């Protein structure tokens, strides 16, 4: 069988990649697959670059885990996606419970983004500068950034990121924008207005945490709507979960679903690549979040390829 990144590149894409996490890197059966850039030409740290891990106290920076993954990408000859600068979740308490004014929190957002992006200047293909800014109804998520600064926190972070690493692609990353509706419309409108105002924005990440048998039929057309605005797109966190136990029928449907998602990226010239949110059921985030669900990735928990793997290869061909 063809290796996944090899197949993506043969389709003219930049990469097929995966998320990974520091705790997994001592598992040599796992790293043997991860480290081969024929399999994965891009990696994303699932947790290491998040705010609570990089700046747990104001002005105190802990880079060990983030550096480990950045260095791994370098050693392996893989592109690196930075994840992320500004997100409501996995924030240290000094951010969530600080008593901020617009001016003081603006300075904090600028400082955090600048330090983080500068640290990996020249090493990151793309940064998720903003992660998950919207509610599902398309209104802005009520978090410390929005509530203190308003929607201006978004251009503030994007401008800081651009100044810190002018060559990194700057993304906004979101889930449930793969479906036609208020949330996708809100993101389209945001990108359009950022562009109109000259704010640096290069890409939109469609996370794509899907359910077997329920891949949105609008995926390709939504990606085309974003690229029509002059940004690239990437599928940044793909997994396709099922209600357990897994059955042969569910695994076959999952194969079809992976094929469908990959084919959508292949068909959209501005879709640069696809990242799975870890490649094995052994380390997927899904079972811990969705009780009774799982088996969402292309390798099973023994690191054996599932039918989904062949679905990915078929999608790139
Ligand atoms: O690091 C601590 C460890 O010290 C502690 O002993 C352990 C006990 O539970 O928790 C560890 O932290 C966990 C962390 O993952 C690292 O494993 C957190 O509890 C857990 O909540 C955290 O989950 C992460 C999740 O984001 C949190 O929101 C997942 O690994 C990560 O895959 C997931 O990724 C997100 C993307 O960033 C954004 N889009 C959705 C995606 C899936 O939720």
Boltz pocket constraint, residues with backbone or C-beta under 6 A from the ligand:
constraints:
  - pocket:
      binder: B
      contacts: [[A, 46], [A, 47], [A, 89], [A, 90], [A, 131], [A, 207], [A, 237], [A, 285]]
      max_distance: 6.0
